[in-house]
Amino acid sequence: MIEVFVTVNFKDKNFQTNVIVNKEMTWEKIKQLAEEQVKKQWDF
């Protein structure tokens, strides 16, 4: 497992978040996880 920092654009703002992923995980899946995490935190 590794920690990856990702910048996600959500509602015209940039958010930096970290996700813990397997080394074999694709960039698309990592990006998807980061976007879901930001949406959960900021979409109320």
KEBA-496738 format. One record per residue: z, y, x of N, C-alpha, C, CB in turn; residue in three letters; residue number from 1. Coordinates in steps of 0.02 Angstrom, whole numbers, padded with zeros to 5 digits. Atoms other than C-alpha are relative to their C-alpha. Glycine has a CB too. Example, Ala and Ser with C-alpha at 12.3 -4.5 7.8 and 13.67 -1.06 7.14 Angstrom:
ATOM     nzz     nyy     nxx    cazz    cayy    caxx     czz     cyy     cxx    cbzz    cbyy    cbxx  residu  num
ATOM   00000  -00059   00045   00390  -00225   00615   00000   00060   00045   00062   00001  -00050     ala    1
ATOM  -00003  -00059  -00042   00357  -00053   00684   00037   00055  -00039  -00071   00023   00020     ser    2
REM end
This chain:
ATOM     nzz     nyy     nxx    cazz    cayy    caxx     czz     cyy     cxx    cbzz    cbyy    cbxx  residu  num
ATOM   00000  -00059   00042   00000   00000   00000   00000   00062   00045   00061   00000  -00048     met    1
ATOM   00003  -00064  -00036  -00040   00176   00058   00008   00057  -00050  -00067   00007   00040     ile    2
ATOM  -00007  -00060   00041  -00004   00350  -00008  -00060   00045   00015   00068   00036   00015     glu    3
ATOM   00059  -00042  -00007  -00156   00458  -00040   00011   00065  -00038  -00064  -00036  -00026     val    4
ATOM  -00005  -00065   00033  -00155   00645  -00080  -00069   00019  -00025   00029   00054   00049     phe    5
ATOM   00063  -00016   00032  -00290   00700  -00201   00006   00067  -00035  -00021  -00056  -00051     val    6
ATOM   00002  -00063   00037  -00338   00872  -00267  -00043  -00011  -00062  -00028   00058   00044     thr    7
ATOM   00034   00011   00064  -00387   00866  -00451  -00008   00067  -00035   00040  -00050  -00044     val    8
ATOM   00012  -00060   00039  -00467   01006  -00551   00012  -00018  -00073  -00072   00028   00012     asn    9
ATOM  -00017   00013   00069  -00391   01010  -00726   00011   00067  -00035   00064  -00045  -00006     phe   10
ATOM  -00004  -00063   00038  -00414   01152  -00851  -00011   00060   00046   00068   00006  -00037     lys   11
ATOM   00019  -00053  -00047  -00494   01260  -00715   00055   00019   00050  -00019   00061  -00038     asp   12
ATOM  -00051  -00010  -00051  -00343   01243  -00601   00000  -00062   00045   00071   00012  -00032     lys   13
ATOM  -00004   00056  -00047  -00324   01136  -00445   00073  -00023   00007  -00028   00021   00069     asn   14
ATOM  -00066   00031  -00008  -00176   01017  -00435  -00005  -00052   00055   00024  -00032  -00067     phe   15
ATOM  -00002   00050  -00052  -00128   00914  -00285   00052  -00052  -00021   00016   00031   00070     gln   16
ATOM  -00046   00054   00019  -00049   00746  -00323  -00007  -00057   00050  -00015  -00024  -00071     thr   17
ATOM   00004   00058  -00043  -00011   00588  -00229   00001  -00063  -00043   00059   00000   00052     asn   18
ATOM   00000   00065   00033  -00045   00409  -00282   00010  -00054   00053  -00067  -00011  -00039     val   19
ATOM  -00012   00057  -00043   00011   00245  -00207  -00051  -00054  -00020   00075  -00027  -00006     ile   20
ATOM   00055   00046   00016  -00136   00124  -00196  -00005  -00055   00053  -00067   00038  -00006     val   21
ATOM   00016   00052  -00049  -00195  -00035  -00111  -00054   00027   00046  -00024  -00065  -00036     asn   22
ATOM   00051  -00022  -00048  -00300  -00010   00045  -00070  -00017  -00022   00014  -00032   00068     lys   23
ATOM   00066   00023   00021  -00445  -00103  -00037  -00027   00038  -00061   00002  -00073  -00015     glu   24
ATOM   00021  -00034   00061  -00452   00012  -00189  -00056   00049   00013   00059   00036  -00032     met   25
ATOM   00057  -00045  -00008  -00613   00111  -00213   00021   00072  -00012  -00057  -00020  -00047     thr   26
ATOM  -00014  -00071   00009  -00617   00301  -00206  -00004   00019  -00073  -00049   00043   00042     trp   27
ATOM   00007  -00015   00071  -00675   00306  -00388   00064  -00017  -00038  -00060  -00037  -00030     glu   28
ATOM  -00062   00022   00034  -00520   00210  -00445   00058   00045   00020   00016  -00074   00016     lys   29
ATOM  -00054  -00045  -00023  -00404   00318  -00338  -00006   00067  -00036  -00004   00010   00077     ile   30
ATOM   00011  -00064   00034  -00481   00476  -00412   00019  -00005  -00073  -00073   00022   00008     lys   31
ATOM  -00016   00010   00070  -00463   00406  -00588   00076  -00001  -00010  -00032  -00065  -00026     gln   32
ATOM  -00072   00003   00005  -00279   00366  -00561   00032   00070   00009   00028  -00048   00052     leu   33
ATOM  -00026  -00067  -00012  -00247   00541  -00492  -00012   00045  -00060  -00032   00030   00063     ala   34
ATOM   00016  -00042   00058  -00335   00624  -00639   00045  -00018  -00059  -00073  -00008  -00020     glu   35
ATOM  -00044   00022   00054  -00235   00520  -00764   00071   00025   00011   00000  -00077  -00006     glu   36
ATOM  -00068  -00023  -00016  -00073   00566  -00676   00007   00075  -00013   00016  -00015   00074     gln   37
ATOM  -00003  -00072   00011  -00112   00752  -00680  -00003   00015  -00075  -00059   00036   00036     val   38
ATOM   00006  -00011   00072  -00163   00743  -00864   00067  -00014  -00035  -00055  -00044  -00030     lys   39
ATOM  -00065   00017   00030   00002   00658  -00909   00052   00055   00013   00025  -00067   00027     lys   40
ATOM  -00049  -00051  -00019   00101   00794  -00818  -00013   00067  -00033   00002   00007   00074     gln   41
ATOM   00016  -00069   00019   00008   00948  -00879  -00033   00008  -00068  -00043   00029   00051     trp   42
ATOM   00033  -00006   00065  -00073   00909  -01047   00050  -00009  -00056  -00057  -00052  -00006     asp   43
ATOM  -00047   00004   00056   00055   00953  -01179  -00019   00041  -00057   00067   00019   00022     phe   44
REM end
